[in-house]
Amino acid sequence: MYPTLAPGERVLFDTLAYRFRRPRRGDVVLARHPARQTLKMVKRVAGVPGDRVTVRGDEVSVEEAAGRDVAPAEEGAAAGDVRILGEDEYFLVGDAPDLSTDARHFGPSRRRDILARAWLVYWPPGHMRTVR
């Protein structure tokens, strides 16, 4: 997640953040990898249910739902695909696209796989800050 999070930084996660609200576009989250459930990853929410996501190589463009009905999930999310996220799908990406394996490679994540919202960098002490 560089440059938002640097190697060696430690982060506190808010596990209650999504009890009463859904993840929002721009949130940095802790999530289970869709294909390898034991692997956890830190990614940014780029697309939320109803958004139209277009992937072309490393580029992702998101057209916000804005009044559009949430469509049922469509199959596939390979490069060049256009996809409307289903009611339980989130498009999670890394901040450094050339260094990141994310939804461009493995497709959208389900809400149940989003575990927490990144809240605070606490280590090293000189780098303490909230995560945005």
C-alpha positions in Angstrom: 0.0 0.0 0.0 3.0 2.3 -0.5 2.9 5.4 -0.4 0.0 5.4 2.0 1.7 2.8 4.2 5.5 2.3 4.2 7.2 -1.1 4.8 7.7 -1.7 8.5 4.8 0.5 9.6 2.3 -1.0 12.0 -1.4 -0.3 11.7 -4.3 -0.5 14.1 -7.6 -1.6 12.5 -11.1 -0.7 13.5 -13.0 -4.0 13.5 -16.3 -2.3 14.4 -16.2 0.3 11.6 -18.5 -1.7 9.3 -21.0 -3.0 11.9 -23.4 -0.1 11.1 -22.3 1.1 7.7 -20.9 -0.3 4.5 -17.3 0.3 3.3 -16.9 3.5 1.4 -15.0 4.4 -1.7 -11.5 5.5 -0.6 -11.4 3.5 2.7 -8.2 1.6 3.4 -9.3 -1.9 4.6 -8.0 -5.2 5.9 -9.5 -8.0 3.8 -9.2 -11.7 3.1 -7.8 -12.6 -0.3 -10.7 -14.0 -2.3 -8.8 -17.0 -3.6 -6.6 -17.7 -0.5 -8.8 -17.1 2.5 -6.0 -17.5 5.0 -4.1 -14.6 3.4 -5.0 -11.1 4.6 -4.3 -8.0 2.6 -4.5 -4.2 3.0 -6.2 -2.5 0.0 -8.1 0.6 -0.8 -11.8 0.5 -1.8 -12.0 1.8 -5.3 -15.5 0.5 -6.2 -18.7 -0.1 -4.2 -21.9 -1.9 -5.1 -23.5 -0.5 -8.3 -20.3 1.1 -9.6 -19.2 0.5 -13.2 -15.5 -0.6 -13.1 -13.4 -0.6 -16.3 -10.0 -2.3 -16.1 -7.4 -1.8 -18.9 -4.0 -3.1 -17.9 -2.9 -1.3 -14.7 -5.6 1.4 -15.2 -8.9 1.3 -13.3 -11.7 3.7 -13.9 -14.8 3.8 -11.8 -18.1 5.3 -12.7 -20.1 5.9 -9.5 -23.5 4.2 -9.3 -25.4 7.6 -8.8 -29.0 6.5 -9.1 -28.3 3.3 -11.1 -29.8 0.1 -9.7 -27.3 -2.3 -8.3 -27.0 -5.1 -10.8 -26.4 -8.8 -10.2 -22.8 -9.9 -10.3 -21.4 -10.5 -13.7 -18.6 -13.0 -14.4 -15.0 -12.1 -15.0 -12.8 -9.2 -14.2 -9.8 -9.6 -16.6 -7.9 -6.7 -18.2 -10.2 -4.7 -20.6 -13.3 -5.8 -18.8 -16.2 -3.6 -17.9 -18.2 -4.7 -14.9 -21.0 -3.4 -12.8 -20.4 -4.4 -9.2 -23.1 -6.5 -7.6 -24.9 -5.7 -4.3 -22.2 -7.5 -2.2 -19.1 -6.7 -4.3 -16.2 -4.3 -3.7 -13.3 -3.5 -6.0 -10.1 -3.4 -3.8 -6.9 -2.0 -5.2 -3.4 -1.2 -4.0 -2.1 2.4 -4.1 0.9 1.4 -6.3 -0.7 -0.4 -9.3 2.6 -1.6 -10.8 3.6 -3.3 -7.5 0.2 -4.5 -6.4 -1.8 -7.7 -6.9 -5.4 -6.7 -6.4 -8.9 -6.8 -7.8 -7.5 -6.2 -11.3 -6.1 -9.7 -11.0 -8.5 -11.7 -8.8 -11.8 -9.8 -9.2 -14.1 -8.1 -6.7 -14.2 -9.1 -3.0 -17.4 -9.9 -1.1 -18.5 -7.7 1.9 -17.9 -10.6 4.3 -14.2 -10.7 3.3 -13.7 -7.1 4.4 -12.6 -7.4 8.0 -11.8 -3.9 9.2 -10.9 -0.3 8.3 -7.3 0.9 8.8 -7.4 3.6 11.5 -3.9 4.5 12.9 -0.3 4.0 12.1 1.3 3.5 15.5 4.8 2.3 14.7 7.4 3.6 14.3 6.4 6.3 16.9 7.7 9.1 14.7 5.3 8.1 11.9 2.2 8.0 14.0 -0.9 9.3 12.0 -4.4 8.4 11.0 -4.8 6.5 7.8 -6.6 8.2 4.9 
